[in-house]
Structures are given as C-alpha cells and as structure tokens.
C-alpha cells in the first residue's frame, strides 16, 4: 500500500468518520426520541384522566397531539443544533466565540420576540387549563365561530360566514365557550 493511500485511510478514520458517527447518532436520537414521544402521547391521549361524565376524549387527544408535536420539534431542533456544533468542533472551529455570540443574539432576539413568547406561554396555559379545543363554539374578541385548529401560538377559528380567522393566543384576554357544559 502506498504512503498516499495510507495517509488517506488515516485521514478517513479521523475527522470524517467522527462526523459520520455524530450524524448517525443525531439521526438515531431523533428517530427513537420521536417514537418515544409519539408512544407517550398516544398513551396520554387514551388514558382516562378525567373520570366521570365530563370525560372528553377528543379534546384530550387534540391536547396530546399538540404537546407531542411541540416536544418532537424541540427534540429535533436541539439534536441537530448540538450535532452541528459537534461537527464544527471536529473541523477545528473554536466554538467559544460562537456560543458567546449566540448568547448575545439570544438576548436580543428574546427582547424583540416578547410577543412570540407571550403567545406561546398563553397557548401552553390554554392547553393545560383546557379552555377550549377543536370543534368548540367560542367567542373571542369580535369573532364567533368554531375552533378548527389549536396551536401553541395561534388558534384558528371559522366564523358563520366561512371566514377563517387566525388569533394569536397572547391576544386572547376574554373567551366565551358555548360547547363546554357543566
């Protein structure tokens, strides 16, 4: 075997192999983590958490689906950001200044994205408190209609004139729900 071929194999066994292992590990974590989240949310959706006559299975399934989607997206984002940082480290990039810059940018974005954070926090509390769900007849702001989709940031409502309204959860201060009975 020639020296150039031996050097190439030594190089391939170094950085490229470690990067390949990082990417395979990230894909493994994402795949099995998403499966675990889906399995847990399916169990949560089918569990009898509210015994008695007020057991609303459809609403519970919608809430579990929303929470599962948020957890899966968070897992995917965190996994690939960490894998990218590890791969950059393998190429010899100094990650210290990058992390410090990300912290400063994070603070600036956090200050600029206060409404986004408020919308998401309102959506989380709305889901936890079970204020409304898909199919409920509600009145919010000047809109009265049926909830078509519930997200962490936006709720989608279709009114009687078939107009689809997108309402940010952080803007909802008062809501009336005609579908929830005692």
WOWO-V903507 format. One record per backbone hydrogen bond with DSSP energy under -0.5 kcal/mol. NH is the residue of the N-H (numbers start at 1). CO is the residue of the C=O. E is the energy in kcal/mol with one decimal. If there is no record, write none. Layout:
BEGIN
nh = <NH,NH>
co = <CO,CO>
e = <E,E>
END
This chain:
BEGIN
nh = <6,7,8,9,10,11,12,13,14,16,17,18,19,20,21,22,23,24,25,26,27,28,29,30,31,32,33,34,35,36,37,38,39,40,41,42,43,44,45,46,47,49,51,55,56,57,60,61,62,63,64,65,66,67,68,69,70,71,72,73,74,75,76,77,78,79,80,81,82,83,84,85,86,87,88,89,90,91,92,93,95,98,99,100,101,102,103,104,105,106,107,108,109,110,111,112,113,114,117,118,119,120,121,122,123,123,124,125,126,127,128,129,130,130,131,135,136,138,138,139,140,141,143,145,146,147,148,149,151,151,155,156,157,158,159,159,160,162,165,165,167,167,168,169,171,172,173,176,178,178,179,181>
co = <2,3,4,5,6,7,8,9,11,11,12,14,15,16,17,18,19,20,21,22,23,24,25,26,27,28,29,30,31,32,33,34,35,36,37,38,39,40,41,42,43,47,49,52,54,55,56,57,58,59,60,61,62,63,64,65,66,67,68,69,70,71,72,73,74,75,76,77,78,79,80,81,82,83,84,85,86,87,89,88,93,94,95,96,97,98,99,100,101,102,103,104,105,106,107,108,109,111,113,114,115,116,117,118,119,152,120,121,122,123,124,125,126,127,126,147,133,136,145,176,143,174,140,138,158,136,156,156,149,154,167,149,165,146,157,163,144,159,157,163,155,165,166,153,168,169,171,139,137,176,137,179>
e = <-2.2,-2.5,-2.1,-2.4,-2.3,-2.4,-2.6,-1.9,-1.2,-0.7,-0.9,-2.2,-2.6,-2.4,-2.3,-2.2,-2.6,-2.6,-2.5,-2.4,-2.4,-2.4,-2.7,-2.6,-2.6,-2.6,-2.3,-2.3,-1.9,-2.2,-2.4,-2.7,-2.6,-2.5,-2.6,-2.3,-2.0,-2.2,-2.6,-1.6,-1.1,-1.4,-0.6,-1.1,-0.8,-0.8,-1.8,-2.4,-2.1,-2.4,-2.3,-2.4,-2.3,-2.5,-2.5,-2.2,-2.0,-2.5,-2.5,-2.3,-2.2,-2.5,-2.6,-2.4,-2.6,-2.6,-2.2,-2.1,-2.3,-2.4,-2.2,-2.2,-2.4,-2.5,-2.6,-2.0,-1.6,-1.4,-1.0,-2.2,-0.8,-0.6,-2.7,-2.3,-2.5,-2.3,-1.9,-1.9,-2.9,-2.5,-1.9,-2.1,-3.1,-2.5,-2.2,-1.9,-1.9,-0.7,-2.3,-2.5,-2.7,-2.3,-2.7,-2.4,-2.2,-0.6,-2.4,-2.3,-2.5,-2.2,-2.6,-2.7,-0.6,-0.6,-1.7,-2.8,-2.0,-0.7,-2.8,-2.5,-2.8,-0.7,-2.8,-2.3,-2.5,-2.4,-3.0,-1.4,-0.5,-1.6,-2.7,-2.8,-2.8,-2.7,-0.5,-2.3,-0.7,-1.8,-4.0,-0.6,-3.0,-0.6,-0.5,-2.5,-1.6,-0.9,-0.9,-2.8,-2.9,-0.5,-0.8,-0.6>
END
